[in-house]
């Protein structure tokens, strides 16, 4: 339900306080508070008031700024659904909600005549109440607006302050552009932090008189709201806010039960310092280029396409610069959060001079690896601690996103089978580095795909590596603070310490899955060809079963010493690795897949091959979860199910005995 527009707003502004004291509700014409005043005394009204008290008590107990719920043990027409919300910077949330409830009770006790009550109580059971500063609300209904994440009712309030404009609305246009950038930055900051339900920001632009106008903003979602739902909700109300800004309204609020925003020029209405500060705003080149294009059209039509091309190219560069700026701000916000919240976690911020000295000025002799992210160097810190330093090669949006993702995720994850992130180093706009523990034996692919080094890996060591990788994935999926899907499990991302204990590395492409989410659809496919599950690469469906598929491929590589990207002969034809392994297992020749001395371990090897084939089945639902995989690997007497034909059952005409089709060490990003 959209509430009528009110031409007066208070957002902690002393000049507007006196005028607003007489307008305690969002709508002056048909206040929902009157609905409660007209509502007949009875079970529904009693339940509503009791639920209001419970929501306020919940806010007080948890110290949060929002709560939702419904009357327990009630069904039928007397059930009440409710939500309570305070602005995120409020330090007296429960007191504000109590005042709203107290004012409601007063209105209800001094309501209209019984005839009015009888007539109107039948028309409306929904009521939404706001405090006089529009910093708190209580909303109730007999319809379930909680489970569908509806943001209705949305209260829209706005006002004019002094802002010099011209006839062609140039200033509102500049104001609108700044507002869009500011709200996007605030929204991204809030979602990236994951710990905060609101964020604040500040930006500037110059009006026609040359006066610098400061714009303050605040955006908020209810506590615990999923990032995807929060962004969708904020995008919707930001579009409404942009409409107000476009009309020159310099103060505004869109207040909903799930998400809200506030903005105001010149007066900082929220508590504390802004969490996002945009650089001073200057008019973009786009309007200038547009006029140049139009003028050129009348002067010389043949040049119009050329100017349009230049304009589009510059706009894309501007958009790329803006994205880089947002990601850089997001990285800085992550670092700030670590300083505040994780001060004792062992995560360190290194100076550039420390890393430069530790790596001998990033010398070629110290370089130990190269990937899509950048170069990797061995370093020696004071005190004798050996480290591996990943240095971002260029300021690309993708590289920055992976850098931020890795800091956010792996610094919070602690397990013996995950590589340990010791800290990071950020120097200006260019230098961004991650500092890891150094592992002497480098990565798994160095051993299993080399006939000489592979001879060092006995079956017991290979089984130890397989079990360690499975334990690391089990932690990521089931036991870490967040359910994490790695999305790029492969041999080169498994590092080995001096005892050949495997450690999963490279979380730049990892994705968080929340407790009530079992899969996610995306148009951006990441990973490495040969390891990506079929439902992910063809349909964009990513889940924990995507990691299980990659694990199955990895186990087959460890057992066979063969790459998933190769083709291998069977019965006069060539098959890819998983097809080759399935054919050997089905014909009782699984022992031909093994590349190491097996001694008396026939049963455990056959079990590993069968578990791997269960993991690479075509349908995700047929694959076991990782906890089932761990159980099957460690239960000698357990009867395992028969695997179906695996995914990617490829056959080639007979040719060379081992043809590589791609480089299985290179991670990819595909747009579907």
N, C-alpha and C positions, 0 to 999 in steps of 0.2 A: 504494500500500500504506500503510495507516494503522498507525503504530507504537503499542504499548501506552502508557497514561498512566503517568508516573512522578511520584511525589509529592515530588520533591526537585529543585531547579533552582539552577544557579549562573549569575548574570549579573554578573560582576565584583563580587560582594558578599563582603567579607572574612569575614563571619559564616558563610557557607555554603561557603566554599572547602574547609575541611578535610573536611567530610562528603562533598563531591562528588569529591574526588581518587580515590576508589575506584570511581567510576562513569564510565569514559572513553567509554562509548557510550550512545546514546539509549535503547536497550532493555536492561534488565538480565536479562530472561528469555530472549530469543532473539536475541542480538546478531548483526547481520549480519557483524560482524568474525569471528565463529566460522565463518561460511560460507567466508571466505577461508582460515581456518586448516585447515578440512577439505578445501578444494579440492585436487584431485590436481595434482601438478606436470605441466605440459604447455604446449602452445602458447597456449591461452586464458589461463592464468594469467600466462604470460610477457608476452603482449600487454597484459593488464590493468595489470601493474606498469609496463611501458614507457609506456603511455598516461598513467598517473598522473604519471610524471616529465615527460612532454611538457606536460601541462596546467599543472603547477607552473612549468615553465620559461616557458610562455606568460604566466602571471600575472606572473612576475618581469620579463619583458622589456617588457610593455606597461604595467606599473604599475597594472593594473586589479584588481578584486576578484572576477572570475569568468572562467571559460573552459569551453568545451565542445568536444567533438571525438570522433572515432572512429579506430580503427587504420587507417592508410593501406595500401592494397594487399591488404587481407584481406577474404575473403568467407566465407560458410558459417558453421558453428558456432563458428569461432574469432574472428569479428569482435567487437569490444568498443566500446561507446558509453560515454562518460564525461562527467562534469561536476565542476567544482571551484568552490567558492563560499566567500568570507569575508565577515564582516559589514563593511559599508561604512566604518565608522569605524576599522577595524583598520589599523595602520601596519606590521604585520609579517605580512601575509597569507601570503607564500610560506613563511615560517618555520613558521607554524601548520600549513600543509598538509604540509610536510616532516615535522613531528612526527607527524602522523596517519599518514603513509605509513611512517615508521620504526617506529611502534608496531605497525602492521599486519604489517610484515615480521617483527617479533619474535614476534608471535602465530603467524604462519605457520610460522616455524622451530621454535617450541616447541609445535606443534599436537598433536592427539590421535593415536591409533594409526592404522595404515594401514587397518585394517578400517573404522574410523569415517570416514576420508577417502574410501574407495571408496564407501561407502553414501551419504554426504551430498553429495559433489561432483556426483552425478548429479541431485540434487533442485533445486539452486539455483545459478544463475550470476549472480544480481544481488547486489550488495553495496554498502552505504552506510555510511560511517565518519564519525564526528563527533569533534571534539576535546572535552576535558573541560569547556570553558567554553561549548560550543555556539556558537562563533563561526566555525567552519569545518567544511566537509564535503567528502568525496570520494564520488561515487556512480558505479557502473558496472553495466552490464547487457549481455546479448547481444541484447536487444530495443531498437529505436530509440525512445528516449524524448526525443531531442533535437528532431527535426523537428516533432513534434506538440505541443511546448511543455507537456508534462505536468509537473506539479509534484510528482508522486509519486517517491519516498516522502516523506511529510510526517511529521516528528518533532514530537510535541506533548508539551511538558513544562510543568508548572505547580507552584506551591507556595502555601501560606498564610502570610501574615504577620499582624501584629495589625491587625484592622479591626473596630470595634464595630458589630454589626448588631442589628436587632430582629426580632420574630417575622414581620412581614410583608415582610421582605427589602427595606426601604426603601433602605438604604445600597447593597446590590448594584445596585438599580435606578438610583440616582443615578450610581454608579460606571459602570454599563453605558452610560448615556446619554453621560457624559463620554468614555468610551472610544471610542464610535462617532464623536463629533464630532472627537476628537483624531486618530483614524486617518484619517478623511476629509480633515482638513486636511493631515496629513502626506502622504497619497497625492496630493492635488491639488498641493501644493507641489513634490513630486518630479516629477510629470508635466509641470507648467508649466515648470519650469526646463530640461528636456530635456537638460541637461548632466550631471545627477547621477543615479546609479542607486539612491540611498537618501536618506532625509530623517529628521530627528528632531523631536520635539515635547515639549511640557510643558503640563500643565493642573492645576487644583485643584478639590477639593470638600471639604465639611465632613462629618465623620462624626457619630454621635450624641452623642459626648462633647464636641463643639465643636472637636475637633482638625482643623486643616486638613491634608488629605492631598494630597500632590503625586503626580501620575501622569506617568511618563516613557514615551515610546514611540519605536520605530524601525521603519521599514518599508523594504524593499529588493526590487529586481528585478535580474536578471542584466544585466550591461552590454550596451547596444545593443538591449535589448528594446523593441519597439514600444509606444508609450503605451497603445494600446487593449488589447493583450495584458497589459501590466503591470497596468492597472486591473482587468481581469477577474480576474487571478490574485490580486491583493491583496483584492478584494472577497470572494473565496471564503474566504481564510484569515482575513480580518477577522471574518466570520460565526462561524468556529470560535473565534476569540479572544473574541468577545462572549459565547459560551456559557460559556467559562471564567470571564470576569468576572462573569457573571450568577450563578455559583455561589460568588462571593466569593473566587475565586483571585486573589491580588494580585500574583503574579509568573507570567509565562508566555512561552512561545516556541512559534511554529509555524514549523518550519524545513523548507523544501522546496528542491528543486533549481533552481526558477525564481524563486520569490519567498518571502520570509520576513518575520516580524514578531517583535518583542520588546516587552514592556512590564513595568514594575515600579513599585511605589509607594515613595515617599520616598527611594530611592537612585538617583541619576543614574548609569546603568550605561554610557553611551556617552561617547566623547571629544568635547570641544568644547562650544560652547553650542548649545541647541536652535534649530533653524531656524524652527520654528513655535511660537509661544507663545499659547495661548488665554487670554482674559481670565478672571478668577476665576469659577468655576462656581457658579451658584446654582440651586436647584430651579426648574423651569419652572412656568408657570401651568396647564399642561395637567391635572395631577392635581387641583389645586384646582377647576378648572372641571368636571372629571369628577364629583367628589363633589357639587358644587353641582347639577349636572344630575340626578344620581341622587336627591338629597334632594328636589329640586323635583318629580321624577316622582311620589313618594309624596304630596307635599303638594298638588300641582295638576297633573294630567295635561295639561291644556290648554296649560301653559307649557313642556312638555318640548321640543317642536320648536323653540321660540324659543331655549332655552338651547343646544341642540345646534348651531343655526345660529351662535350667538355663539362657541361653542367652536371650531367648524371655521374660522370667520373669523379668530380669534386664532391658531390653529395655522398658518394660511396666512401670516399676517403674520410669525409667528415664523420660519417656514421661509424667507420672503423676506429677513428680516433676517439670518438665518444665511448665506444665499447671498451677500448683499451683503458680509457680513463676510469670507467666504472669498475672494470676488473681490478685495476691497480688500487682503487679505493677499497674494493672488497678484500683484497689481500691485506691492506693495511688494517682494516677492521678486524680481520682474523688475528693478525699479530697483536693488536691491542687487547682483544679478548683473552688471548693466551697470557699476556702480561698480567691481566686482572684476575682471571679465573684459574689459571693453571700454573701459577707461579712456582709451585713445588713439584711439577710433573717431570722435571729433568729435561724439558725442552728449552734449548738455549738460543739466544740471538747473538750470532757471531759478527765481529767487525770484519770488513773487507780485508783490512791489512792482516788480520789473523789467518784468514783463508789463503790469501796470496802467499804469505810466508810458509804456511803449512804445505802448499802444493808446489813450492819453489817457482812461484810466479806462473803457475799453470803450465809447467814445462812439458815438453813432448814425452820425456822419460817417465813422468808421473801419470800420463794419460792411460787409463785402463779400459776405456769403453767409449762407445759412441752410439747414440740412439736418436729417435725423432725428437725427444725433449732437448737434447744437447749432448755435450761431452761429459765424461765422468773421469775424475782425477783422484789418485791416491794422495792422502795428506797425512802429515804427522804433526799433531798439536803439542804445545808445551806440556810436559808431563809424560810424554811417550804414547799418548792415545792415537791409534791409527784410525783414520776416517776415510770414507769415500764421499766425494763432493760432486753432485750433479749441477752443472752450470747451464742455465737457460741460454740457448744459442741466439735467440732473437726475440724481440718483443712482439710476438704474434698473439692474437687473442686466444688461439688454441693452447699455445704453450703456457700462457698466464693462467688459463682455466685449469690446466692440469697441475700447475704449481700450487694454486690455491686449494684444489681438491686434495692433493697429497698432504698438505699441511693440516687441513681440516680433519682428515680421516686418520692417517696413520699415526699422527702424534697422539691420538686418543686411544690407540689400540696397543695392547701389551700382551704378547704371547711369545713363547719360545720359538714358534715356527713362523713368526713374522719378523721381517727385518726391522731394526730399531732406528727410528728417526731421531737423531740427537738435537737437531735444530736447523736454523736457516740463516741466510745472510742476504740482506737487501741493501744495495748501495745505489741511491739515486733512482733514475728511471730505467737504467739499462741492466744493472747487475742484480740477478736473482738466483740464489743457489740453495740447494738442500744438502744437509750434512748428515750422513748415515754412519752407522758402525761399519768398519771395514771387515769383509769376510775373505779369508785367505784363499779359498778354493774357487773363488769367482762363481760362475753360474753352472747350472746342471748341464746345459747343452755342450759345454766344453768337454765334459766327460763322456756322456752317453753316445755322442755322435763321432767320437774319436776312437779308433781301434786300439791305440796304445794306452791312452788314459782310461778308456773304458774297461781295460783288463784289471784295473785297480778296484772296480766295483763288483764285488762278489754278490751272489744272490741275497745274502743276509743284509748287505749294505743297501742294495736296491730296494729291498722290502722295507728297511728302516726309512729310506727317503720317501717311498710311497706313503707309508703310514704317517710320517711327519707332515707331508703336504695335506693329507686328508684331515689331520688334526687342526692344521692352520685354517683350512676352509670351514671346518666345523665351528671353530671359534668365531670366524667372521659371520657365519649364517645364524648361529644359535646363541652364542654366549657373550659376544661383545655388547657394548652399550647401545650400539645401533646395528641392525641387520645390514651387512655390507655385501654387495655382489661385486666381485673384483672385475669381471668382464674382459680380462686380458691374461688369463692363466696360460703360461707356456714355459718351455724349458729354459729359455733365456731370462725369465723373470723369477726363477727359483735359484736363490743363492745358497752356497754351501760354506759352512764354517770349518774350522780345523778338524772337527770330529765328524764331518760329512753330515751334520744336521741341517736339513733343508729349512730355508726361510723365504717366505713369499715376499716379493718386493714389487715396486712400481704400482702405486695406487692412483696414478693420475687419471685413469679412466673409470675408477670404481664409482659405484652408485649406492646411495642409501635407500633401503627399503624400510618403511615404517611398519609398526606392529600389525596393522589391519590391512596391509597391502601384500599380495602374493605375487603380483606381476605388474609390469609397466609397459606401455606402448610408446614407441619413440620413432621419429623419422631419422634420427642420427645413429648410425650403427658404428660401434667402435670395437676393436679387438684385432685379432690376427687370423688371416685366412687359414683354414685347416683346423682351427680350434673353436670357431664360432658356431653355435648351435643353429640348426636349420630354421627353427621358428623365429629366431632373432634376426638372422640375415635376410630372410624372405618376407616375414610379416612384421618385424620390428617389435616382437614380444620378448621382453627380457625378464628373467626370473632367476631364483636360486638354481633352477634346473639348468640354466645356461652355464653356470660354473661347473655343475656336475658333468655336463658334456665335455667341457674343456679338460676336466680332471681325467675322464676316461681316455681321451686322446693321449694325454700326457703319460698315463700308466702304460699304454701300449708302446709308446716311444721308449720308456725306461726299460721295459721288458725286452724289446726287440733291438734296440739301438738304431732303429730306422726312423726317418723323418716322416711326419704326417703328409708332407708335400710331395713325397715320392710315389712311384708306381712300381709294383713288385709282381714277379711272374707266378702264376698258378694255372696249371692245366692248359698251358699254351697261350694264355692271355695275361694282360697286365691289370692289376687292381691297386687302388689307393690303399693306404695302410689299414684303415679300419675294416674295409671290405676283405682284404687279404687275411687279416687276423680272424675274422668271422668264418671265412671259408675253411681255414686250417682247423679252427676249433670244432666246427660242425662235422668235419670229416675225421675227427679224432687225431689230428696231427698237430695239435697245439704246441707240442714240444719243439717243432721246427721254427717257431717264432722266437725262441729264446736265444740270446746272444752271449750268455755267460755260463760258467760252470754251475750246474744245478745240484750236484751231489745227491743228497737224499730228500730234496725239497720238492718232489714232483707234485704233491698234493697242494702245497701252498702256491706254487706257480700256476697250476691249473685254476685255482680259486681266484687268483689275481686277474688272470686273463678273462674269466667269466664275469667278474665284477666290472672290469673295464668295458666289456661288451654290453653289459646292462646299462652302463652310464652313457653309451653313445647310441642308444636306440633312437629311432626316428621321432616318436611322439614323446613330448616332455613328460606327460602323465605316466608313461611306462618306466621312466628312469627313477631310480631310488633317490631319496633325499640323502644328504651327506652323512647324517647320523646313522642311517641304515647302511651306507657304504662302509663306515668305520666298523660297525658291528660285523658285517660280512667278512671284512678283511681279517678280523681278529677272532673269529669263531670257527675253529677247525671242524667241528662236527655239524655245522649248520648246513641244511639243504638249501641250495640257491635256486632261484627260478631260472627258467630257460630264457635266454635273450632272444628278442626278435631280430630280424634283419636290420642292420644299422643304417644310419643316415648316410647320404653321399655314397651310395653303392655304385661306384664308377668302374667301368671296364674300358680298356684301350686295346687296340689291335697290337699284336706282338711286335715288339721293336727292341730297343735297348732294354736291358734288365733292370735299370734303375734310372728313371728320368725324373728330374726335379722340375716341378711345375711353377713354383714360386718360392720366394724367400720367407721362411716361416718365422724369422726373427723380427720382421718389420710390422709394427702395429699400424692399423689403418683406421681412417674415419670415413664413413660413407654416408651420403644423403640419399634416402629412399624417395 
